[in-house]
Each structure stands twice: as structure tokens, then as C-alpha cells.
Amino acid sequence: MAGDAGELVAALRAGDEAAFARIVQDWSRPMLTLARGFVSTQASAEEVVQETWLAVLKGIDRFEGRSSLRTWVFRILVNTAKSRGVKEHRTLPWSSIAGDEAGPGLDPALFQSAGEPYPGHWRAAPSAWPEEVAVEGSVLAGEVRRELASVLETLPDRQRIVLTLRDVLGHSSEEVCELLGISQANQRVLLHRARTAARAGIAAYVEGS
């Protein structure tokens, strides 16, 4: 555990209220967005976030630094949200994309064919957001950021969750697969569909402005 991250963990373990307040302020909004994909109401998502922060306070001494602090916190959040979603009889079939009917279809040409080195694999990973349209990019006008947030709300839950983790929070594909318990193939398809739909929504907004 290096540098600032190690200092932050030490501060949290020492009961530094200012350090805790800082990460609560910085991380709670994306945590709420992520939790909302697993549970049935906004109020339930808010409770998941609160439960997560309580679990962080109680468990910070057990944090071993095998992942980043943020990844550890979001793992607690996802597990808490999944458990609540099950209690609310709201589950997401993460092991398959078959039920994900919304979103554009995928062109078979995007995948390698039987005669190529990796049949069925993507020819290229879905491209990242250009800097000028990043969700939290400072160059975006406020109204465009708000429009993008609205577009994200229209995505199917699984797509929105994956897009939030990858492009809003900056988690790697490996971290997303670990957090959600899905394969790399499913993660790529969900991310591709989410990015395609979100970009289409922003393009329509810009053209109509």
C-alpha cells in the first residue's frame, strides 16, 4: 500500500473524521448510482450506501491492501446491494446477457471468426470514452453532463452498472468482473452496448441543440 492511499487508510484506522468525511463526500454519489441498479427504490439504494459506510468503519482494520481502498469499498457496496436486491426479489442474471434485450445488436464482424487466432473474441475491445465526453470530464458543459446522466438512467440496469464502474469510476475490466461475478465476454458486451447507447443519446442531444 503506497503513498497517499496508505496515509488515508492509516487516517481512517485512527478515527480521523475529516478523512472519512472526505471519502464519503467524494464516493457516495457514484455509490448511490451503482447501488440503484441492484435494488428497487432510491430509498433502498440510500440505505445500501449507509450500510456500506458502516461496514467500512467496522472493517477498516481488516483491510489488507490487496486491492485499492476504493475497490474494497465498492466490493462491500456491491455485496450489500446484491443481498438487499435478493430480499426485494429483484435479481439480475449476471451470468448471461441473453435477457438483455435493450440496446443495439452486435455486428458479427466485431468478433474473430473460426479461422482466426481467437474465435469468438472481440477484434478490438470497446473503445473508451473520448476525453471530451467523459462523464466527469471538466471540459463538458454542465447541461451536457446532465443530459448524459439522463441517458444513463435509461440504460438497462446491467449496462448502467458496468458503464458506471468502467467509465465513471475508472475500474479495470478485471475489477468489474470480480465485483460482479461475470466473465470478460459478458463485461465487454454489456460495456459495448452501454457505450453505444449513451453515445447515441448524446449525439442526438447535441444535434438537436
Sequence and secondary structure as in RCSB ss.txt:
>XXXX:A:sequence
MAGDAGELVAALRAGDEAAFARIVQDWSRPMLTLARGFVSTQASAEEVVQETWLAVLKGIDRFEGRSSLRTWVFR
ILVNTAKSRGVKEHRTLPWSSIAGDEAGPGLDPALFQSAGEPYPGHWRAAPSAWPEEVAVEGSVLAGEVRRELAS
VLETLPDRQRIVLTLRDVLGHSSEEVCELLGISQANQRVLLHRARTAARAGIAAYVEGS
>XXXX:A:secstr
  HHHHHHHHHHHTT HHHHHHHHHHHHHHHHHHHHTTSSSHHHHHHHHHHHHHHHHHHGGG  SSS HHHHHHH
HHHHHHHHHHHHTT    TT STT  SS    GGGB  TTSSSTTSBSS      GGG TT TTS HHHHHHHHH
HHHHS HHHHHHHIIIIIS   HHHHHHHHT  HHHHHHHHHHHHHHHHHHHHHHHHH 
